[in-house]
Every structure is written in structure tokens, then in C-alpha cells.
């Protein structure tokens, strides 16, 4: 089972693996489903986030002046979760 592709490219599954090993391939457009089933999506996320071992990464705060560096970190996958840019005080 593969859930999400945030960690890299979409995994490849050769057609012969599907056909010869009697595998099933199912795709879900979670974005569209979550918009048309908002209440069910909210309940599912609440259940997922209360499972042991699943802890979302807290957002990292960076000064606005480091926007370029933050983008570089995102592109090169040196961060997980979100980066929040905050103006200097």
C-alpha cells in the first residue's frame, strides 16, 4: 500500500507485477473526495491523528529574509511539514 507521494516521486509498478501476481491498483483523488465529503474527511483525519506513532511535524518558523533559503530547503527535501515565514519584529 502506498499513501501519498510527498516523500518522492510516484512509485513505479510494472504492469507484469499487476497481471502476473494478481494485484489490484486503486487511485483516489483525496482532494476532490475531501471537498465533497467534508464531514467524513474531518472524522477520518481526527482518527488518523490520534493513532499512536502518527505525529504531524510542527511548522518551522523562518524570518522573511530567509524566504529563498526556505524554498531551497523545500525543493531539496530538507524539511518536513510546513515552513512559516514571519516578518522581522
JOHU-V735969 format. One record per residue. N is the residue number from 1. PSI is psi in radians with two decimals (NA if undefined). Layout:
N;PSI / N;PSI
This chain:
1;2.39 / 2;2.21 / 3;2.03 / 4;2.82 / 5;0.39 / 6;-0.42 / 7;0.01 / 8;-2.81 / 9;2.92 / 10;2.21 / 11;2.52 / 12;2.44 / 13;1.81 / 14;2.47 / 15;-0.62 / 16;-0.50 / 17;-0.64 / 18;-0.83 / 19;-0.84 / 20;-0.47 / 21;0.20 / 22;0.87 / 23;2.76 / 24;2.40 / 25;2.16 / 26;2.33 / 27;2.51 / 28;2.26 / 29;1.52 / 30;-0.65 / 31;-0.84 / 32;-0.73 / 33;-0.76 / 34;-0.53 / 35;-0.61 / 36;-0.20 / 37;1.00 / 38;-0.78 / 39;-0.77 / 40;-0.68 / 41;-0.76 / 42;-0.78 / 43;-0.72 / 44;-0.76 / 45;-0.68 / 46;-0.74 / 47;-0.77 / 48;-0.77 / 49;-0.19 / 50;-0.03 / 51;2.48 / 52;2.45 / 53;-0.10 / 54;1.79 / 55;1.93 / 56;2.52 / 57;2.30 / 58;2.63 / 59;2.55 / 60;2.37 / 61;2.36 / 62;2.58 / 63;2.57 / 64;-0.58 / 65;-0.33 / 66;0.39 / 67;-0.76 / 68;-0.75 / 69;-0.69 / 70;-0.75 / 71;-0.72 / 72;-0.72 / 73;-0.73 / 74;-0.82 / 75;-0.67 / 76;0.20 / 77;0.79 / 78;0.04 / 79;2.74 / 80;2.70 / 81;-2.44 / 82;2.69 / 83;2.24 / 84;2.17 / 85;2.23 / 86;2.39 / 87;2.68 / 88;2.53 / 89;NA
